Amino acid sequence: MTARENILQNIRTNQPASRKLPAVPKFHSDKVLDLPQLFVQSLKKMAGDGVPDYPADLDAFLRDRFPTAKRFCSAVSEYKGTCTPADFPVWADAADIDVTVVRSPLGVAETGSVLLSEREFQVNPVGFLAHDVVVLLDPKDIVENIHDAYAHPYFQETGYCLLMTGPSGSADIGAVTVHPAQASMTLTVLFAPRS
């Protein structure tokens, strides 16, 4: 047995017994909140854009909003697009995507975040190499805060998930925020009830 194998074997045999994690208390507001409205306000603070009224024609809406875009990657059934995540077996090729359209299973009103995982992206780079990201979100899927969000099963069931809030940004010590710092230029969330 090599030294490495010996160390790993010792770690495996000397681990503490597993135990149940403590329950996280709920931290909810005493007031009745308009979660969709709070979500849009929070998203705007993070340089994202929330669209409460789903457009009658999604394709026309996207072409009007992104007039120079040519490649629309759709990871949703509601929109055909010009390509799908399956078209990118070589992940670097996703850098040619102008707009990616994806559906989120959860929004967080407190932060304006949307939950996304490999289930939604199907090929992860389509959500990060695209110039612009459009997320469809059912307003009924909005929770009040991050504590509620972390109760979502994705955090236990998926190998990769994230809470995305606005386009990529970075701030220096002088508190000057630059959008985008890397990745997508814009994040647009459309309220789109599930069919």
RODO-2510 file (C-alpha; in nm, 4 decimals, decimal comma):
residues 195
     n   res          X          Y          Z
     1     m     0,0000     0,0000     0,0000
     2     t     0,1382     0,3416    -0,0941
     3     a     0,1545     0,6300     0,1529
     4     r    -0,1341     0,7982    -0,0304
     5     e    -0,3532     0,4865    -0,0129
     6     n    -0,2654     0,4445     0,3534
     7     i    -0,3667     0,8039     0,4349
     8     l    -0,6947     0,7748     0,2449
     9     q    -0,7745     0,4420     0,4123
    10     n    -0,7110     0,5947     0,7561
    11     i    -0,9436     0,8838     0,6723
    12     r    -1,2169     0,6452     0,5589
    13     t    -1,1980     0,4260     0,8690
    14     n    -1,1658     0,7092     1,1232
    15     q    -1,4471     0,9395     1,0167
    16     p    -1,6944     1,0509     1,2816
    17     a    -2,0407     0,8954     1,2692
    18     s    -2,2853     1,0775     1,0461
    19     r    -2,5495     1,2841     1,2156
    20     k    -2,8551     1,4744     1,1091
    21     l    -2,8027     1,8427     1,0345
    22     p    -2,9798     2,0864     1,2660
    23     a    -3,3071     2,2375     1,1485
    24     v    -3,2699     2,5893     1,0128
    25     p    -3,5337     2,8245     1,1540
    26     k    -3,7573     3,0250     0,9213
    27     f    -3,6860     3,3962     0,9035
    28     h    -4,0000     3,5464     0,7525
    29     s    -4,1316     3,8993     0,7538
    30     d    -4,4192     3,9813     0,9862
    31     k    -4,5856     4,1676     0,6977
    32     v    -4,7609     4,0175     0,3976
    33     l    -4,5166     4,0667     0,1113
    34     d    -4,5761     4,0942    -0,2616
    35     l    -4,3006     3,8457    -0,3470
    36     p    -4,3011     3,9016    -0,7269
    37     q    -4,2746     4,2789    -0,6805
    38     l    -3,9979     4,2414    -0,4204
    39     f    -3,8175     3,9994    -0,6540
    40     v    -3,8185     4,2537    -0,9406
    41     q    -3,6956     4,5333    -0,7102
    42     s    -3,4134     4,3171    -0,5762
    43     l    -3,3141     4,2016    -0,9258
    44     k    -3,2944     4,5607    -1,0507
    45     k    -3,0584     4,6490    -0,7645
    46     m    -2,8246     4,3836    -0,9029
    47     a    -2,8426     4,5203    -1,2617
    48     g    -3,0862     4,2526    -1,3762
    49     d    -3,4229     4,3177    -1,5365
    50     g    -3,7550     4,1659    -1,4325
    51     v    -4,0470     4,1541    -1,6766
    52     p    -4,3734     4,0822    -1,4891
    53     d    -4,5939     4,0609    -1,8015
    54     y    -4,5141     3,7607    -2,0191
    55     p    -4,5104     3,8659    -2,3863
    56     a    -4,7758     3,7328    -2,6237
    57     d    -4,4985     3,6450    -2,8730
    58     l    -4,1764     3,5406    -2,6999
    59     d    -3,9758     3,5232    -3,0231
    60     a    -4,0749     3,8793    -3,1213
    61     f    -3,9986     4,0014    -2,7682
    62     l    -3,6501     3,8476    -2,7741
    63     r    -3,5666     3,9731    -3,1223
    64     d    -3,6808     4,3227    -3,0270
    65     r    -3,4884     4,3174    -2,6966
    66     f    -3,1703     4,1779    -2,8544
    67     p    -3,1771     4,3191    -3,2107
    68     t    -2,8196     4,2212    -3,3025
    69     a    -2,8491     3,8643    -3,1702
    70     k    -2,8387     3,5833    -3,4241
    71     r    -2,7973     3,2686    -3,2135
    72     f    -3,0721     3,1974    -2,9602
    73     c    -3,0141     2,8828    -2,7540
    74     s    -3,3338     2,7454    -2,6059
    75     a    -3,3296     2,5076    -2,3106
    76     v    -3,7092     2,5371    -2,2716
    77     s    -4,0101     2,3862    -2,4455
    78     e    -4,1862     2,7241    -2,4719
    79     y    -3,9384     2,8619    -2,7248
    80     k    -3,7739     2,7020    -3,0272
    81     g    -3,4696     2,9267    -3,0692
    82     t    -3,2045     2,8649    -3,3336
    83     c    -3,0206     2,5963    -3,1348
    84     t    -3,0437     2,3850    -2,8199
    85     p    -2,7887     2,2859    -2,5545
    86     a    -2,7545     1,9474    -2,7290
    87     d    -2,5907     2,1317    -3,0195
    88     f    -2,2827     2,1965    -2,8028
    89     p    -2,0992     1,8681    -2,7390
    90     v    -1,7801     2,0773    -2,7490
    91     w    -1,8490     2,3145    -2,4627
    92     a    -1,6262     2,5962    -2,5929
    93     d    -1,8557     2,6309    -2,8953
    94     a    -2,1211     2,7778    -2,6644
    95     a    -1,9204     3,1031    -2,6764
    96     d    -2,1030     3,1769    -3,0049
    97     i    -2,4434     3,1951    -2,8297
    98     d    -2,5961     3,5405    -2,8204
    99     v    -2,8982     3,4626    -2,6002
   100     t    -2,9747     3,1600    -2,3830
   101     v    -3,3325     3,1002    -2,2672
   102     v    -3,3761     2,8748    -1,9626
   103     r    -3,6453     2,8111    -1,6981
   104     s    -3,5763     2,8353    -1,3260
   105     p    -3,7573     2,6237    -1,0657
   106     l    -3,7172     2,8910    -0,7958
   107     g    -3,6784     3,2644    -0,7427
   108     v    -3,5700     3,4429    -0,4237
   109     a    -3,7501     3,7708    -0,3519
   110     e    -3,4941     3,8931    -0,0973
   111     t    -3,2050     3,8858    -0,3456
   112     g    -3,3627     3,8714    -0,6921
   113     s    -3,1863     3,5393    -0,7490
   114     v    -3,2935     3,2475    -0,9671
   115     l    -3,1966     2,8873    -0,8995
   116     l    -3,0363     2,7038    -1,1919
   117     s    -2,8652     2,3681    -1,2246
   118     e    -2,7353     2,1238    -1,4820
   119     r    -3,0981     2,0113    -1,5242
   120     e    -3,1960     2,3490    -1,6676
   121     f    -2,8776     2,4284    -1,8620
   122     q    -2,8323     2,0676    -1,9832
   123     v    -2,4862     2,1849    -2,0934
   124     n    -2,3577     2,4246    -1,8274
   125     p    -2,1621     2,6678    -2,0529
   126     v    -2,4804     2,7753    -2,2359
   127     g    -2,5658     2,9777    -1,9245
   128     f    -2,2261     3,1429    -1,8881
   129     l    -2,0794     3,1847    -2,2339
   130     a    -2,3949     3,3399    -2,3804
   131     h    -2,3925     3,7165    -2,4238
   132     d    -2,7369     3,7492    -2,2618
   133     v    -2,9392     3,5141    -2,0397
   134     v    -3,3202     3,5105    -2,0275
   135     v    -3,4827     3,3129    -1,7466
   136     l    -3,8471     3,2069    -1,7385
   137     l    -3,9832     3,1982    -1,3828
   138     d    -4,3281     3,1100    -1,2544
   139     p    -4,4155     3,3797    -0,9961
   140     k    -4,5609     3,1027    -0,7758
   141     d    -4,2071     2,9637    -0,7473
   142     i    -4,0758     3,2740    -0,5676
   143     v    -3,9814     3,2304    -0,2024
   144     e    -3,9166     3,5050     0,0486
   145     n    -3,5508     3,4580     0,1344
   146     i    -3,2306     3,2585     0,1040
   147     h    -3,3225     3,0366     0,4002
   148     d    -3,6293     2,9193     0,2089
   149     a    -3,4238     2,8782    -0,1092
   150     y    -3,1730     2,6444     0,0563
   151     a    -3,4590     2,4125     0,1485
   152     h    -3,5087     2,3425    -0,2241
   153     p    -3,4298     1,9777    -0,3092
   154     y    -3,1816     2,0796    -0,5821
   155     f    -2,9220     2,1490    -0,3158
   156     q    -2,9342     1,7786    -0,2250
   157     e    -3,0220     1,6186    -0,5591
   158     t    -2,8062     1,7922    -0,8188
   159     g    -2,4333     1,7820    -0,8689
   160     y    -2,4240     2,1470    -0,9647
   161     c    -2,6612     2,4318    -0,8872
   162     l    -2,6344     2,8043    -0,8304
   163     l    -2,8324     3,1112    -0,7377
   164     m    -2,7808     3,3644    -1,0175
   165     t    -2,8485     3,7285    -0,9364
   166     g    -2,8077     3,9741    -1,2218
   167     p    -2,5333     3,9710    -1,4821
   168     s    -2,1765     3,9122    -1,3763
   169     g    -2,0349     4,2056    -1,1829
   170     s    -1,7344     4,3074    -0,9836
   171     a    -1,6685     4,5965    -0,7473
   172     d    -1,3344     4,7377    -0,6439
   173     i    -1,2489     4,8833    -0,3059
   174     g    -1,3905     5,2184    -0,4157
   175     a    -1,7283     5,0443    -0,4567
   176     v    -1,7416     5,1036    -0,8306
   177     t    -1,9345     4,8115    -0,9786
   178     v    -1,8595     4,7008    -1,3313
   179     h    -2,1095     4,4947    -1,5327
   180     p    -2,0208     4,2536    -1,6757
   181     a    -1,6985     4,1495    -1,5126
   182     q    -1,7124     3,8221    -1,7043
   183     a    -1,9824     3,5952    -1,8461
   184     s    -2,3203     3,7324    -1,9569
   185     m    -2,3856     4,1015    -2,0193
   186     t    -2,7495     4,0929    -1,9089
   187     l    -2,9902     3,8818    -1,7075
   188     t    -3,3592     3,9171    -1,7864
   189     v    -3,6230     3,7298    -1,5853
   190     l    -3,9673     3,6892    -1,7442
   191     f    -4,2583     3,5902    -1,5240
   192     a    -4,3894     3,2890    -1,7114
   193     p    -4,6459     3,0676    -1,5338
   194     r    -4,5910     2,6988    -1,6039
   195     s    -4,8391     2,5501    -1,8468
***
